[in-house]
Amino acid sequence: MLKSFAAPALVLRMIGSALLLIGFVAVPQNFAAAEGLPAAGDDFHWGVAMSEFQSGGYFPDSNWTRYAQRSADPYRNSVDFYHRYPEDIQRAADLGVNTFRLSIEWARLEPATGQWDEQAFEYYDDVLREIADAGMRPMLTLDHWVYPGWVADQGGWANPDIVGEWLDNARKVVDRYAHLDPLWVTFNEGTAYVMQEVKHGGLSPADVPVMFDRMAQAHRSIYDYIHAVQPGAMVTTNASYIPTAEPVMDAQLIDKVADRLDYVGIDYYYGVSPTNPTAVYALLDEHWKATLEPEGVYYALRYYARKFPGKPLYIVENGMPTDNGAPRADGQTRAAALRDDVYWIQRAKADGMNVIGYNYWSLTDNYEWGTYAPRFGLYTVDVLTDPELTRRPTDGVDAYRDIIRTGGVPDGYTPSRPPAGCSLVDAPSSCLDPVTVD
């Protein structure tokens, strides 16, 4: 997820390369503005998203339990979804969401080489039963940046054996849960995953191409396996959309598996424009300082609608951070940010883009890959000072519930923030062919 992406030098080099590339590319203009703002429709996926490591707690040895020991904040047991999942799943159901995204963690299932923990499988059985009983469809992530400690000891993604070991786990997960007809995400934000591994010492810079190639191999193999077990399955690997740099980022993984994507999963958080360079704060883990440009979600959708004509598009993650729950300096609230983002998603759908779903990140605050300071949750939780881990609703709870009940924001809604004068989210198209508020 871009909100926790942290490899500024490499990212800036990629952005520079992307600008050089796209500055000479003519972008076809394929989408005409529609009149009105229709509701999303009964078949639209309204969801919430979470990562089980980031929220679960009580986690066995893994690459990230090790990285956390050197991070700004101790992991502790995060918000203890591990024991509190029934109440958290009910919170999601009370919002009215029909889709619940979580990860099934390899480190829980196979804590030692070849030793499968049946109690861990039973834990996920119970979690998914609660989700299904609450009337929600699971979206299952097979790899959300976490792998067992014994895999780390073998060299992680630099070890050629990891593809076979990863597939052994993934096939067991598919065999056990395909009957629930989940949506699937193979790798969460592949480019961000690689950069986090480099940042924390799990991968050398020289092995970056190797990790991308091995993830592509693993994705292609498990894609075919999922479809053999679950005909008609919907499978993706979601992109951490990075303004101006996405063509370069896509070349690392998405383009290598383009014929094995049933839908395009997109994580969108921050825009960038000549008058708003603040997205760089997201690279420095000061996410709340990055000024939001909600219309950027429209440009991100338009980018992929042109890249993959007709293919379903799904905003797998989107949300707004605060600094430990404090009001943002720019005055933006979670409720307003939610409504603005949904407005632009409805605009994209009205303009002919095949948008099938939206997940808010995240249901509760969680461990943002080394720190609890950035708070994205609809329900806020003060992990470091509240031993009860109380879930307190933000203004986003009522806003999202209303959005879901009515199928979006109403026709005639005006976003709280006007579009940037020259967005660079999908440069040059987003600057030369800007969207306007009707």
Protein Blocks (a to p, Z undefined) as FASTA:
>chain_A
ZZlgccfklmmmmmmmmmmmmmmpccddfbdcdedjddfbjkbccdddddfklmngpiac
dfklmmmmmmmbdfklmnolmmmmmmmmmmmmmnopabdcddddfklmmmbghiacfklm
mmmmmmmmmmmmnopacdddfbgoiacfklmmnopjmlmklmmmmmmmmmmmmmmmmmno
pacdfbgckllmmmmmmmnopacfklmmmmmmmmmmmmmmmmmmmmmmmghiacdddddd
dehklmmmmmmmmmmmmmmcfbdcdddfbdcdfklmklmmmmnopaklpccdfklmmmmm
mmmmmmmghiacddfbgcdddeehiacfklpafklmmmmmmmmmmmmmmnopacfbdcdd
dfbdcdeehiakbccbfbdcdfklmmnlpacddfklmmmmmmmmnopacehiacfbdcdf
bdcklccklmmmccddZZ
